[in-house]
Amino acid sequence: MGGSEAPAGPNRVTPRKMAYYGKCIEIAMKHLDRFQPQKDSPEQFLEAAAASLQTLSPQKQAFIMEILSGCLEYHKLLTIVVDAFYVRDGRLCPRADYSLFEVLCYLATFQLEELGFQVFRDVVQAQPTHKACKFLRFLFNPLNLGSWIKDEWSLVYETSHVKENWIDPLMRWQPEIQELINQLQGELTSQLSPPKSKAKVTEPKELSLTTPRPRAIPVPEPVPQVAETRPVPRSTYEPPKEQRLLEMTKRYNRWKAEELLLQANIKELRCAVPRSRGEPQLQDSKKKPRLRLPPRILKAQKLTFYTPNDNAPVKLNTAAILREGALYQRQVEKELQRVDRLVDGAGDFSEFLEWQRRMQAKDREEQLAAGEVRRLLGKLSHEEAALARQQVAREKRRTAELKKEETAELMQRCTERRLREEKSMKKLVEQVMETQKNVRAAQTELRKGRRRIAQEVTEENRELLQRSAEAAKEEQGQRRALVSQLRALEFQPTRRGKLVDLTQTPGHGLEGEMSVVELRERLALLKETRRRQEEERRDQIIQGKRAKSQELRDTVEQVALCRAAMGRSAALRWEEKKARWAAAGAPSQDERVLELQRRIQEKAAERRARAAPGHVPAPRAVRPKQRAQLEAQRRLELERSRERWLRAQQPGCGPARRLGAA
């Protein structure tokens, strides 16, 4: 390669020279794309690249190997510049051109003095114009060279070396590079905006239109008669009467429920009234117990609503009416079967029902005792958990003290290891400085060999560019000949249009072949037949609906009679239930309950004895007064739940007995 004193070629770049440099740069880019700094070794990579370039000429091999070795040697410096270019000016450039910008940066920074400006200009013009112009403008910007590029490179090499060998030469080449950038910008502008040519004026031509045939007079179709539409019923725009009655029933039922709730709160049941005596005094407390008064309930004002008619009909759908009618029919059949069995001499179930009632009462008492046992077991587990929390707190304190001692020892070891690492790093820096001095002597010998290779590559590039220009001219002539042939084919006349007679049969020899007019007549007859069938089907549907509605009316009357009978039987059952509730008693105490209460008191005393010296508060501890209130409230809720359960467990009558009572 020639240096700055190499003979300059012509100012105009020949196509042969552009193809030569473009091919070399393309091969170097492919090899750089395959290089991975984390996995590949530079020496092995260069040996593999040299083996793959054996088919090329010696000049090409030397030029490509020089680019690859230089890009790998100064990989850190080139990466700094190219990454900054993508962040600032090259945001729209594809990442596939990363290796191209690395090669241009290497040639401009480290090989411009040896190659010479003429060879460097040939290499740049062989690349895409807009990419090379944008990167050179970014690289040779004086603000970038004097500020952040110099600072970043100084972090890798010494500042004096960076300034003398790289930054200052780039600043000296600033005028020549600026002229090259202006030249590339002019070429880019000429490519984007081609010279405007005078547009040809369009000459109008007469259209040769054929006279159309006179159209045949179509056969008039019969005017369809539209059936008279029924007027919209008035009920469409008015709310139904059933909806208004339902709203009135809802309001009445709500008022009735509020009245019942208010009476239930004022007049409490006997088993749900809290006792007038105080809670038992705790062992550790010396305060006197206070009486807990029942809560004061204020009576709300009565709401006045319109009382609707209870006999107002409620509209049901067809499925609900048929389902309810079938239900009542089955109940009537069961009752008739029961009467037949009694007539035949079957026994009565009164004794069995009495025994069943006694056994259910006994089961309820056992269930209430089991519920009390479960509640006391939960309280006992709460006391045991408090004792376990105190033990866990002591163990955590001992563990924390051991952790603090271990942490202090680890900190002391880390400090000693950090001091040893700093001493080893100082020794490593001194060794690196000695190796950099030996690298400079090897670089000077390498530059001399590159200058010789550059001259040989330049001569070979000129021959290749001339050959490529001749091949491009021949290819352009062939393209022009093909375009002229295609345009001649476009101007050949074509025949368009076809006349059709609707009354003519096509004559394809198919069975049932007919003309379009005959087909229309047959379709009209088919439509008339379908219309008559639809009318007959509509009449059948109307008759079926009338029969179904009559059946539904009969079913509704039968359901109304059954409902009245069921209402009377429900009133009688309610009176019987109220009488049984008044006779129900409170559940008795059990030995298991007394034993659990004794164990709970022992555990509570043990927990207070342990918590006195260490003062480890439990997370759920409450004051004695609050505990007494909570116990009273829990007992009141338990009694109410027992009362509700007793109501739900009262035996009832089946459907057949309801009809018999009615």
LOTIVEX-298864 format. One record per residue: x, y, z of N, C-alpha, C in turn; residue in three letters. Coordinates in steps of 0.1 Angstrom, whole numbers, plus 5000, padded with zeros to 4 digits. Atoms other than C-alpha are relative to their C-alpha. Layout:
BEGIN
XYZXYZXYZALA/...
//
This chain:
BEGIN
500949885000500050005000500950125000MET/499349875001501250354992499750095011GLY/500249904990501750625017499550134995GLY/500549875005501050995014500750054988SER/499249965012503751034987499749914988GLU/500450085012502050774964499550084989ALA/500549925011501250894929498550005000PRO/501549995000497751024928499549974986ALA/500750045012495450884902499150124995GLY/501049895005492751084883499050035010PRO/501049954991490251284902498749924999ASN/501350085002487351074887500349865003ARG/499850144996486950724902499349924988VAL/500550085011486550464874499249895006THR/500950114995483950184878500949885004PRO/499250114997486749924878500650015014ARG/499449974987488450084908498949995011LYS/501050014990485150114927499649865002MET/500350144998484349744921501049935008ALA/498950064993487749644933499950035015TYR/500049974986487549834966498749955007TYR/501350054994483849744971500149855003GLY/499950144997484649374968500949975012LYS/499150024988487549394993499350045013CYS/500749954987485549595019498949905003ILE/501250094998482549355014500649875007GLU/499450124994484849045022500450035014ILE/499549974987486349215052498850025010ALA/501249984992482849305065499449865004MET/500550134997481648945062500849935011LYS/499150074989484648815083499850075013HIS/500249934988484049085109498749975007LEU/501450044994480348995113500149875007ASP/499950144993481348635122500950005012ARG/499149994988483848755149499250035012PHE/500649984987482648725185501150025010GLN/498949974991484948885210500049915013PRO/500150084987483648675240500549864998GLN/499750145002484248335223501349984992LYS/499050035010486748365194501350075005ASP/498649954998490548425198500450084988SER/499649925012491948705175501049924991PRO/499050075008494948485164499449894992GLU/500650115008492848185155499150054990GLN/500949945009490348405138500750054987PHE/499249955011493048565116500549884992LEU/499550115007494448225107498949944991GLU/501150055008491048095096499650094989ALA/500449905011490348415076501149994989ALA/499050015010493748375058499949874992ALA/500250135008492948015049498950014990ALA/501149995009489648115034500250104988SER/499749905011491248395012501149954991LEU/498950055009493748164994499650014985GLN/500449995014491648184962500250144994THR/499949865005492148564959501550034996LEU/498749965004495148744945500850055012SER/499249964988498048834969499850145004PRO/500349864996497249204967498750015008GLN/501350004993493649144978500249945014LYS/499850064987494748905005500750095010GLN/499249914991497249155020499150125004ALA/500849884996494749445019498949965010PHE/501050044991491949245035500549965014ILE/499450044987494249085062500450125008MET/499649884993495549435070498850065007GLU/501249944994491949565076499549915012ILE/500550094989490949255097500950015013LEU/499149994989494149265119499950145007SER/500149864994493749645125498750015007GLY/501349984994490049625133500049925013CYS/499950084987490749345159500950065010LEU/499049944990493749525174499450125007GLU/500649884994491849855179498549995002TYR/501450034999488449695185499350095011HIS/500649924990487749895217499850144996LYS/500249865005488450235201499050014989LEU/501050005011486350155170498649995006LEU/501450024994483450035192499550125006THR/500449874994483450365211499450094990ILE/500549905010483050575180498749954993VAL/501250055008480550345161498850005009VAL/501250004991478250305192499550145002ASP/500449864998478250685197499350054987ALA/500749955012477350735160498649944999PHE/501450055000474350505163499150075010TYR/500949934990473150685193499750144996VAL/500249855003473551045179499550024986ARG/500449965014473451075141499549884992ASP/500450115008472850715129498949925006GLY/501150074994469650625147499249934989ARG/500750075011468050535113500849904992LEU/499250095007470950335100499849865005CYS/500250144996470549945101501249955007PRO/498950064993472649745125500949914991ARG/499250085009473849535096501250074994ALA/498849935005476249815085501050045011ASP/499149984989478049805119501549984996TYR/498650035004481149645103500550104990SER/499649905010481149895074500650125007LEU/499649884992481450185099501349985007PHE/498750034993484250005118501150014990GLU/499049995010486249965086500450144996VAL/499749865003485850325076500750085011LEU/499449934988486750445111501549965001CYS/498650054999489950225111500850064989TYR/499249955011491050345076500350155002LEU/499849854998490450715085500950035011ALA/499349964988492050705119501549955000THR/498750064998495050465116500749984987PHE/499350035013495750425078499950114990GLN/500149895010495050765062501450054997LEU/498749955003498750865065500749914990GLU/499350095008499950545049499449984986GLU/500650015013497350505022500150124991LEU/500149875008497250865011498550044998GLY/501349955001494251075005499349954987PHE/500650045012493650964969499549865001GLN/500550134998493350594978498950005010VAL/501150004991491150675008498850054994PHE/501249955007488850874985499449904991ARG/500650115009488550584961499349905009ASP/500750094992487650354990498750055005VAL/501249944995485050595003498950004989VAL/501049995011483450644969499549874995GLN/500550135004483150274964498949955009ALA/501050044990480750254994498750084997GLN/501349925001477050374996500250155004PRO/499749864998477150754993499450065013THR/500649934988474650855020500649955013HIS/499450064988476150615046501450065003LYS/498649954998479750715040500050155004ALA/500149864997478851085040499650035014CYS/500549984987476951075072501049965011LYS/499150054990479650875091501350095000PHE/498849915001482651095078499750145007LEU/500349874993480751415089500049995015ARG/500050024985480251265124501549985005PHE/498750034995483851135127501050125000LEU/499049885002485751455114499450135006PHE/500649884994483551695134501050055011ASN/499049964990486051905154499650005014PRO/500550004986483851925184500049865006LEU/499950144995483651545186501449965003ASN/498650044998487351495181500750065012LEU/499349934989488451745207499349985013GLY/500750014987485951655234499949855004SER/500350134994484451315241500849884993TRP/499250115006486351095215501450005006ILE/498750004994489651215229500049955015LYS/500150054986488451155265499849855001ASP/500250154999487150805258501249924996GLU/498850085004490250695240501150015010TRP/498949984990492450835268499749905012SER/500250104989490750585292500649874996LEU/499450125004492250305271501550014998VAL/498549975002495650455261500350135007TYR/499549884994497750735274499550134992GLU/500649885006496451095267501050064990THR/499049945009499751215251500149914987SER/500050095011499850905228498850024991HIS/501249985008496250955217500050134992VAL/500049875006496751325210501050014988LYS/499049985010499951305190499849914988GLU/500050105011499350985169498750004993ASN/501350025007495651005162499150124999TRP/500949885001493751325171500650114991ILE/499449895008496251575156500149964985ASP/500050035015496651385122498550014995PRO/501349995005492851375119499650154999LEU/500349865002492651755125500850064989MET/499349955012495351815098499349964988ARG/500750045012493351615073498650064999TRP/501349945000490251825081499650074987GLN/500449935012490252045049499749904988PRO/500250105011490651755024498849925002GLU/501250084997488051545042498750084998ILE/501149915002485651845041499650014986GLN/500349995015485951875003499449874996GLU/500550135004485351495000498549995004LEU/501450004995482151535021499150084992ILE/500849915009480951825000499749934987ASN/500250065013481551624968499049885001GLN/501050114998479551324982498650055002LEU/501349944998476751554993499450054987GLN/500549965013476551694958499549894991GLY/500550125007476351354942498749955005GLU/501350054994473651254967498850094996LEU/501149905004471651574958499649984986THR/500350025014471951514921499249874998SER/500850125001470651154926498650015004GLN/501349994994467751254947499150094991LEU/500849915008466551544924500550004986SER/499550005014467051454887499550124992PRO/500449885007466751734861498649984994PRO/501450005005463251814851500050014985LYS/500149995015462451744814498650054997SER/501349955004459651904795499049894997LYS/501050105002456551704797499350014987ALA/500750005013454851594765498550035002LYS/501449964999451451744758499149884995VAL/500950105004448651494756499150044988THR/500849975012446951484722498749925000GLU/501350084999443251384723499749934987PRO/500450075011441951124699498649965001LYS/501450045000438451034688499849865004GLU/500450144996436850724703499249944989LEU/500850085010435650464678499049925007SER/501150074993432350364694499149934990LEU/501050085008430050094679498650035004THR/501449974997426350164677499449885006THR/500750114993424449944702498749964993PRO/501350055005421549724692498850065008ARG/501249954992418049844701499649895010PRO/500450104990416949674733498649964998ARG/501450065002413949444733499150055012ALA/500949954990410849554752499749895010ILE/500250114991410749354784498549985003PRO/501350044996407549174795499750065014VAL/500349944986405849374824499649895010PRO/500350094990405749184856498850045008GLU/501249964992402549174877500450075013PRO/499849924988402349424905499649925012VAL/500450084988402449244938499150085009PRO/501049944991399549314962500549985015GLN/499550004987400749404997498849985010VAL/501150024990398649265026499950115010ALA/500249904990397149505050500749975013GLU/499350024987399249545082499150045011THR/500849984988397649525116500650125008ARG/499449884992397949845138500749955012PRO/499250044988400349835167499150015012VAL/500950004989398549745199500450115010PRO/499749894990398350015227500849955011ARG/499250064989399949775252501550014997SER/498649995003403249815234500650125007THR/499549884994403650175247499650025014TYR/500449984987402150125281500549885009GLU/499450114991403649925311498849915003PRO/501150104997401649605319499550025014PRO/500649984986399249595348500749915010LYS/499350094991401049295363501250065006GLU/498849934995404249495366499750105011GLN/500349914990402549765386499549935013ARG/500450074988400949515409501249935007LEU/498850054994404349345415500750105008LEU/499449894992405849675425499350035013GLU/500849974988403049745449500249895011MET/499850114991403449395464501450005006THR/498649994995407249445468500150105011LYS/500049904990406749765487499349965013ARG/500750044988404149615510500849895007TYR/499250114993406349305517501250065007ASN/498849934994409349535525499550075013ARG/500549944988407249735549499649905011TRP/500450114990405949415566501249945006LYS/498850054994409449285570500750095009ALA/499449904990410749605586499250005013GLU/500850004987407849595611500349875008GLU/499650124992408649235620501450005006LEU/498749984994412349315624500050095012LEU/500049914988411549605647499449945012LEU/500650074989409249395668500949895006GLN/499150104995411849115671501250075008ALA/498949934992414549375683499450055013ASN/500649944988412149525709499649885010ILE/500550114992410549195722500949884998LYS/499150115002413548955725499449885006GLU/500550124995413048595732500649985014LEU/499650024986413448455767501449955001ARG/498750065000416548245759501150094995CYS/499049915005418248535742500350135008ALA/499849884992417948795770501349985008VAL/498750024992421448855787499650005015PRO/500350014985421548765824500450135007ARG/499849884992421449035850501250005009SER/498950014991424248905871501350034993ARG/498749965006427949015865500849884996GLY/499150115004430748805850500849965012GLU/499250054988432848585874501350085001PRO/498849924998435748775889501349924997GLN/498850075003439248685876500949995013LEU/499250034988441948555900501050125002GLN/499049894998444548835893499350145002ASP/500749875000441949115892499450025014SER/500649964987440849295925498850094998LYS/501249915002438149515909498749925001LYS/501350064999434549455915499349984987LYS/500650015014432549315885498850104999PRO/501149915003430049545869498949934992ARG/501250065007426549455857500050054986LEU/500149975014426149445819498650024997ARG/501449975003422849615810499749964985LEU/500350035014421049505778500050134992PRO/499949885009421449735748498750074999PRO/501249925002418950015744499750014985ARG/500550005014416949985712499050104998ILE/501049895003415150285698499049954989LEU/501150045009411850225681499950104988LYS/500149925012411750355645498650044997ALA/501349965004408850535630499449914990GLN/500650095009406350325612499850074986LYS/500149955014406350365574498649964995LEU/501450035005402950395557500149984985THR/500050035014402550225524498649964996PHE/501350045005399550145502500049845001TYR/500250144999398249795510499349944988THR/500650055013397749605477499049895003PRO/501050115000395149345470500849875000ASN/499350125000396549005480499649904990ASP/500550105009394448825455500350044985ASN/499749955013395949015425500849884992ALA/499450125007396948755398501450044996PRO/498649985004400648715390500249924987VAL/499950075013401448625354501249915000LYS/499050105001403448305349500249964986LEU/499850055014405048155318499449864999ASN/500750135002403847835303500749885008THR/499250114993406647615318499750005015ALA/500350004986405947735353498649955003ALA/501450044998402147675350499949854999ILE/500150145002402547325337500849925011LEU/499250074990405247235362499350005014ARG/500749994987403147355392498749914999GLU/501250095001400047175379500449855001GLY/499650144999401946845375500449975015ALA/499650034986403346885411498749985009LEU/501250014992399846935426499349874997TYR/500650125004398546645406500649875006GLN/499350114993401246405420499650005015ARG/500350004986400446525455498649945003GLN/501350064999396746445450500049854999VAL/499950145002397546105437500649935012GLU/499550064988399746025467499050005012LYS/501049994989397046145492498949894998GLU/501050105003394545915474500549865003LEU/499450134997396945625477500149975015GLN/499950014986397445695514498649965006ARG/501450034995393645695520499649864997VAL/500350145003393345365502500649905009ASP/499350094991395945205523499450005014ARG/500750004987394245325555498749925000LEU/501350075001390945185543500349855000VAL/499750155001392644845536500549955013ASP/499550054987393944835573501450035003GLY/498649964997397344995572500150085013ALA/499849934987398845135605500350154998GLY/499749865000399345495615501550035005ASP/498649974996402745665620500150095012PHE/500049914989401845865651501149965010SER/499050044990403945655675501450014995GLU/498649985006406945655651500450145000PHE/499749855000406746035648500350055014LEU/499749964986406646075686501449955004GLU/498650044997409745855690501150074992TRP/499049935008411446035662500250145006GLN/499949874994410746375679500949995013ARG/499250014988412246245712501549984996ARG/498650035004415446115695500650134994MET/499449885005415846445676500350105011GLN/499749914988415646645709501349955006ALA/498750054994418346415723501250034992LYS/498949975009420546465693500350155000ASP/499749854999420146845695500850035013ARG/499249974988421346835731501449964999GLU/498650045002424346635722500850094990GLU/499349915009425146865693500450135007GLN/499749874993424947175716501249985009LEU/498950034991427247005741501349994992ALA/498850015008429746925713500450134995ALA/499649865004429647285701500750075011GLY/499349944988430547405736501449945002GLU/498750064998433347155738501050054989VAL/499149955011434747275704500450155004ARG/499649864996434647645717501050005010ARG/499150004989436447555749501449944995LEU/498750055006439047355729500850114993LEU/499349895007439747655707500650105010GLY/499449924989440247865739501249945006LYS/498950074994442547605753501250014990LEU/498949995009444647605721500550144999SER/499549864999444847985723500950025011HIS/499049994989446447965757501349934998GLU/498850075004448847705745500950074990GLU/499249935010449847915715500750125007ALA/499449894993450548205739501349965007ALA/498850064994453047985758501049974990LEU/499050035011454647875725500650134995ALA/499449875005455148245714501050055010ARG/499049964991456948315746501349924998GLN/498850085002459348025740500750044987GLN/499449965012459948135704500750135001VAL/499449874998460748485714501449995007ALA/498750024994463548365737501049944990ARG/499150065010465048145709500450104990GLU/499649905010465048435685501050105005LYS/499049914994466948655709501449934999ARG/498750065000469748395712500549994986ARG/499650015014469848345674500550144995THR/499549875005470248725668501450035006ALA/498649974995473248745691501149924993GLU/499150075007474948465673500350064986LEU/499949945013474248625639500950135000LYS/499249884999475848955650501549975001LYS/498650044999479048775660500649954987GLU/499550055013479348595627500250124990GLU/499949895010478748925607501350085003THR/498749934997481649095625501249934995ALA/498850085005484048815616500050014985GLU/500050005015482948815579500550144995LEU/499549875004483549195577501550025001MET/498649994998487049165590500749924989GLN/499450085011487848885564499950074987ARG/500249935013486449095535501050124999CYS/499149895000488649395545501449944996THR/498750055003491849175544500149954986GLU/499950045014490949025510500050114991ARG/499949895009490349365495501450064999ARG/498649955000493849485505500949914992LEU/499150095008495449175489499750034985ARG/500349975014493549245456500550134995GLU/499449875005494649605454501549994997GLU/498550015003498349505457500249924987LYS/499850075012497949245429499650084988SER/500349915011496249505406501150104997MET/498949915003499149745410501149934992LYS/498950085007501649475399499649984985LYS/500550035014499449395368500150124991LEU/499949885008499349755357501450034995VAL/498649985004503149785357500449914989GLU/499650095011503449475335499450044987GLN/500649965012500949615310500750124994VAL/499349885005502849945306501349954993MET/498850045006506049755298499749934986GLU/500350075013504349545270499650104990THR/500449905010502949865253501250064994GLN/498849955006506449995248500649914988LYS/499550095011507449685227499050004988ASN/501050005011504249715206500350114990VAL/499849895009505250055191501149974990ARG/499050045009508449915175499449914989ALA/500650105010506449635158499050084990ALA/500949925009503949895144500750074989GLN/499249925011506550095125500449904989THR/499650105010507849775107498749964992GLU/501250045007504249685098499550104991LEU/500549895009503450025083500850004987ARG/499250005012506349995058499549894990LYS/500550115008505049655045498650044994GLY/501349965005501549805041500150104988ARG/499949915011502750085019500349934986ARG/499750075013504249844993498849934995ARG/501250085005501049634992499050104994ILE/501049905004498849954987500250034985ALA/499749965014500650044954499549894990GLN/500450115009500049694939498549994999GLU/501550015000496349694950499450114991VAL/500549895008495850034933500049974985THR/499950035014497049924899499049894996GLU/500950115003494949604900498550055000GLU/501349954999491849804910499650084987ASN/500349935013492050024878499649914989ARG/500350095011491949724855498649945003GLU/501350054996488949574874498850094997LEU/501049905001486949894873499750024985LEU/500249985014487449924835499149894994GLN/500750125005486149574828498550015005ARG/501450004995483049624850499250114993SER/500749905008482149944831499549954987ALA/500450065013482149764798498849905001GLU/501150104998479949484811498650085003ALA/501249934997477449744825499450064987ALA/500549945012477149914791499249894991LYS/500750105008476249584773498749965007GLU/501250034993473649504800498950114998GLU/501049895002472049844796499450004986GLN/500550015013471749794758498949894999GLY/500950115000469949464763498650045006GLN/501249954993467449624787499250094991ARG/500849915008466549894763499349934989ARG/500750075011465749644735498849935006ALA/501250074994463449444759498950105003LEU/501049904997461649764769499350044988VAL/500749965013460949864733499149894995SER/500950115005459449514725498850005009GLN/501250004991457149534756499150114996LEU/500849885004455949884746499249974987ARG/500750035012455149754711498849915002ALA/501150094997453049474725498850065007LEU/501149934993451049714747499050074990GLU/500849925009449749914717499249914989PHE/500850095009448249604698498550015004GLN/501549994997444349634695499549875005PRO/500750124994442149394715498550024997THR/501450005002438549294709499249985013ARG/500750004987436049364737498549994996ARG/501549995001432249314743499449874993GLY/500750125005429749034735498550025002LYS/501549984999425949044727499349875004LEU/500750114995423548814745498550014998VAL/501550005002419948714736499449915011ASP/500650074989417848624766499049894996LEU/501050105004415248424746500649894993THR/499350105008417748204729500549895009GLN/499550114993418547854742501549984997THR/498650015003422347794746500449894991PRO/499750115009422347454729501249935003GLY/498850084996424947274749499749865001HIS/500450155000423046944747499749955014GLY/500350054987422146924784498549975002LEU/501450034998418946784798499350115008GLU/500749894993416347044809500650144996GLY/499449875004418147324790498950104996GLU/501049905002416147654788500750134999MET/499549865002416548024780499850075013SER/500149924988416748294806498650055003VAL/501449964998413148414800499249895006VAL/500850124994411748064806500449975014GLU/499650024986413848034837499350095010LEU/500749904992412348354851498549965002ARG/501450044998408748224845499949885009GLU/500150124991409447894862500350045015ARG/499749954986410948084893498850075005LEU/501249934995407748294895499049905005ALA/501050104996405547984896500449935013LEU/499550074987407747824923499850095012LEU/500349914989407448144944498549995005LYS/501450014997403648124942499649885008GLU/500350124993403547764953500550005015THR/499549994987405747834983499250105009ARG/500849914993403548124993498749935005ARG/501250084996400447894994500349915012ARG/499650094990402347645015500250075014GLN/499849924988403347915040498750045007GLU/501349974995399748025044499349885007GLU/500650124993398547675052500749975013GLU/499250034988401347625077499650105011ARG/500349904990400447955094498649975007ARG/501350044994396747845098500149895010ASP/499850114990397947515115500650055013GLN/499349954988400147705139499050085009ILE/501049924993397247945149499149915008ILE/500950104993394947645157500749935012GLN/499350074989397647475178500250105012GLY/499949914989398147795198498750025008LYS/501349994993394447825206499849895009ARG/500250124991394347465219500950015012ALA/499150004989397347515240499650115011LYS/500549894990396047845256498849955008SER/501150054992392847675266500449905010GLN/499550094990394747395283500750075011GLU/499349934989396847645302499050075009LEU/501049944992393747825314499449905010ARG/500550104991392447505328501049965011ASP/498950044990395747425346500150115010THR/499949884991395847785361498949995010VAL/501150014990392347735377500349895010GLU/499750114991393447395392501150045010GLN/498949964991396747555406499550105010VAL/500649914991394747835422499349935012ALA/500750084989392547585441501049945009LEU/499050074992395647395453500850105009CYS/499349904992397347715465499250045012ARG/500949974989394447805486500049905011ALA/500050114990394447465503501450005007ALA/498750004994398247485509500250125010MET/499949894991397947825525499349985014GLY/500650034987395447705551500849905008ARG/499250104992397547405560501350065005SER/498849944994400647625564499750085012ALA/500449934988398747845589499949915012ALA/500250094989397847545610501449955005LEU/498650044996401547425610500750105007ARG/499349894993402747765621499550015014TRP/500550004987400547755651500649895008GLU/499450114993401847415661501450025003GLU/498649974998405447525657500250105012LYS/499849904989404947835680499749935014LYS/500350074987403447605707501249915004ALA/498950084996406447365705501250095004ARG/498849914997409047655706499850055015TRP/500249954986407447785739500449895010ALA/499750114991408047435755501449965000ALA/498650045001411647405744500950055011ALA/499249964989414247415772501550034996GLY/498649975002417947525775500849875001ALA/499150124999420747255770500750005013PRO/499450024987422247105801501650004999SER/498550005000425947115811500549854999GLN/499450135002428346825804501349995008ASP/498750024992431346675823501250044991GLU/498949965008433646735793500250155000ARG/499949864999432747105794500750055012VAL/499449964987433647135831501549975000LEU/498650035000436946955826500850094991GLU/499349905009437947185797500150135006LEU/500049874993437047495817501150005011GLN/498950014990439347375845501450004994ARG/498749995007442247315821500350134995ARG/499749865006441847655805500450095012ILE/499649914988442047825840501549975004GLN/498750044997445247625847501050064990GLU/499149945010446947725814500150155001LYS/499949854999446048095819500850045012ALA/499249964989447548095853501549974997ALA/498650035003450747925840500650114990GLU/499549905010451048185811500350135008ARG/499849874992450648485836501349985008ARG/498850014992453348335858501350014992ALA/498849995008455848305829500250144995ARG/499949875006455048645815500450115010ALA/499849904989455548825849501550044999ALA/498649955000459548825849500450064987PRO/499549965013460148855811499250114994GLY/500949905006457149075802500049994985HIS/500250025014456548925768498650014996VAL/501449985002453249065757499549924988PRO/500550075011451048845735499350094990ALA/500549905010449748995703498550025001PRO/501449995000446048935711499550025015ARG/500449984986445949025749499050115000ALA/501049904998442949225760499850035015VAL/500349974986441949395792498949925006ARG/501050084993439849215818498650044997PRO/501449955002436849435812499649974986LYS/500450035014436949395774499849854998GLN/500250155002437449015778498649965006ARG/501350044995434348995800498850044990ALA/501049965010432349195774499949914988GLN/499950095012433548975746499449865003LEU/500550134996432648655766498450015000GLU/501449985000429148795772499350004986ALA/500549995013428648885736500049874993GLN/499950135007429848545724498949905005ARG/501150094994427448365748498750044994ARG/501349955006424548585735499849954986LEU/500150055014425348495699499849854999GLU/500250155000425648125708498549965003LEU/501450034997422148125724499150034988GLU/500949975011420648295694500249904989ARG/499850105010422248045670499349875004SER/500750124996420847765691498550014998ARG/501549985002417347915689499749994985GLU/500350015015417547945651500149854996ARG/499850145004418847585649498749925004TRP/501250074995415847465670498850024991LEU/501149975009413447645647500149914987ARG/499850075013414947485616499849855001ALA/500150154999414947125631498649955004GLN/501350044996411247125640499449914989GLN/500650095010409446835621498850064993PRO/501149955008407046935593499249894994GLY/500950105007404346765572500350004986CYS/499850025014404646635537498950054992GLY/501149945009402646735506498749935002PRO/501250074999400146465511499250045013ALA/500649954988399446565547499450144999ARG/500549865002399046925536498649994993ARG/501350015007396246825512498949945009LEU/500950064991394646615539499550105010GLY/500449894990394646905564499150104993ALA/500849915007393147125537498649944998ALA/
//
